[in-house]
Amino acid sequence: MSSDSRLENAVQEGDFSSLERLHAGRFSCRAFLPHQVPRETIERILRLAQRAASWCNSQPWKMVIASGVAADRFREAMLDGVAREPAAPDFPWPREYQGIYQERRRECGLALYASVGVAKGDREASSRQAAENFRLFGAPHVAIVTTDEALGVYGAIDCGGYVNNFMLAAHGLGVACVAQAALASRPALVRRHFGLSADRLIVCGVSFGFPDHAHAANGFRTTRAELPDVASWVDE
């Protein structure tokens, strides 16, 4: 092997290791410090997230980002709206979680509740924790991710790739995130609040800021399936 090839392999291995560390370190943050992320940092995150792949390079995502007082107003609107409006997401929730999917969902929920001292079966306490979604978990920033109505589910799929890029880019700069389907549960409210047109479908929200590592909610990590559970090989 030539010295150029060895150097190229070393660079590639270094790139992979950096990406591996980002993926291993990223987590869904559910408690944030109050101070805001500088605008230039957010713009760096957005520029990198924009490299996300999309079908036919359509780049269907559009972000509305509320910070500081604007985030507080949205927080209040969501907390008020949840009590007044039934959930009616633009993209229907899963019909049901079965088998391993239900097991993983339950494991995640129980781990979260255990971390913040919510006893199994305590409906009042679990409702309070669920309401933290609409309080943005105290984050000083929230991004609402929308797609074009005409692109349907494939626009939402592309937005999922964008959100992943956004969260990894943020983690690389010390900014924590949590992607929230809950913020898409009242899309009409979100469109009214931010003055969005009817053809912008609400995919999810992403609350973000600097993490409060001392908070118990940030002390647990979800597990991941083993390769044989998710990949099968066809060699002939």
JODA-V303354 format. One record per residue. N is the residue number from 1. BURIAL is b if it has 16 or more other C-alpha atoms within 10 Angstrom, else e. D_FIRST is the distance of its C-alpha to the first C-alpha in whole Angstrom. Layout:
# JODA-V303354
n | burial | d_first
N | BURIAL | D_FIRST
N | BURIAL | D_FIRST
This chain:
# JODA-V303354
n | burial | d_first
1 | e | 0
2 | e | 4
3 | e | 7
4 | e | 8
5 | e | 6
6 | e | 7
7 | e | 10
8 | e | 11
9 | e | 10
10 | e | 13
11 | e | 15
12 | e | 15
13 | e | 16
14 | e | 18
15 | e | 20
16 | e | 21
17 | e | 22
18 | e | 24
19 | e | 26
20 | e | 26
21 | e | 28
22 | b | 30
23 | e | 31
24 | e | 32
25 | e | 34
26 | b | 36
27 | b | 39
28 | b | 43
29 | b | 45
30 | b | 48
31 | b | 50
32 | b | 49
33 | b | 50
34 | e | 53
35 | e | 51
36 | e | 50
37 | b | 46
38 | e | 46
39 | e | 46
40 | e | 43
41 | e | 41
42 | b | 42
43 | e | 41
44 | e | 38
45 | b | 38
46 | b | 39
47 | e | 37
48 | e | 34
49 | b | 36
50 | e | 36
51 | e | 33
52 | b | 34
53 | e | 33
54 | b | 37
55 | e | 38
56 | e | 38
57 | e | 37
58 | e | 41
59 | b | 40
60 | b | 44
61 | b | 44
62 | b | 46
63 | e | 47
64 | e | 50
65 | b | 50
66 | b | 53
67 | b | 53
68 | e | 55
69 | e | 59
70 | e | 57
71 | b | 55
72 | b | 59
73 | e | 61
74 | b | 58
75 | b | 58
76 | e | 62
77 | b | 62
78 | b | 60
79 | b | 62
80 | e | 65
81 | b | 64
82 | b | 63
83 | e | 66
84 | e | 68
85 | e | 65
86 | e | 64
87 | b | 60
88 | e | 59
89 | b | 56
90 | b | 55
91 | b | 52
92 | e | 54
93 | e | 53
94 | e | 51
95 | e | 54
96 | e | 53
97 | e | 51
98 | e | 51
99 | e | 49
100 | e | 46
101 | e | 46
102 | e | 49
103 | e | 48
104 | b | 45
105 | e | 48
106 | e | 50
107 | e | 48
108 | b | 47
109 | e | 50
110 | e | 52
111 | b | 49
112 | b | 50
113 | b | 54
114 | e | 53
115 | b | 51
116 | b | 54
117 | e | 57
118 | b | 58
119 | e | 60
120 | e | 59
121 | e | 62
122 | e | 63
123 | e | 63
124 | e | 65
125 | b | 62
126 | b | 59
127 | e | 61
128 | e | 61
129 | b | 57
130 | e | 56
131 | b | 58
132 | e | 56
133 | b | 54
134 | b | 56
135 | b | 57
136 | b | 53
137 | b | 52
138 | b | 54
139 | b | 51
140 | b | 52
141 | b | 50
142 | b | 50
143 | b | 48
144 | b | 49
145 | b | 47
146 | b | 49
147 | b | 48
148 | b | 50
149 | b | 52
150 | e | 51
151 | e | 48
152 | e | 49
153 | e | 47
154 | e | 44
155 | b | 44
156 | b | 45
157 | b | 41
158 | b | 40
159 | b | 41
160 | b | 40
161 | b | 36
162 | b | 38
163 | b | 39
164 | e | 36
165 | b | 34
166 | b | 38
167 | b | 38
168 | b | 34
169 | b | 34
170 | b | 37
171 | b | 36
172 | b | 33
173 | e | 36
174 | e | 38
175 | b | 41
176 | b | 42
177 | b | 43
178 | b | 44
179 | b | 45
180 | b | 48
181 | b | 50
182 | b | 53
183 | b | 53
184 | b | 53
185 | b | 56
186 | b | 59
187 | b | 57
188 | b | 60
189 | b | 61
190 | b | 58
191 | b | 58
192 | e | 62
193 | e | 61
194 | e | 58
195 | e | 60
196 | b | 57
197 | e | 58
198 | e | 58
199 | e | 55
200 | b | 53
201 | b | 52
202 | b | 52
203 | b | 48
204 | b | 48
205 | b | 48
206 | b | 46
207 | b | 48
208 | b | 46
209 | b | 46
210 | b | 45
211 | b | 45
212 | b | 48
213 | e | 46
214 | e | 49
215 | e | 51
216 | b | 51
217 | b | 50
218 | b | 46
219 | e | 46
220 | b | 45
221 | e | 41
222 | e | 41
223 | e | 39
224 | e | 37
225 | e | 37
226 | e | 34
227 | e | 32
228 | e | 34
229 | e | 37
230 | e | 35
231 | e | 32
232 | e | 33
233 | e | 30
234 | e | 31
235 | e | 29
236 | e | 31
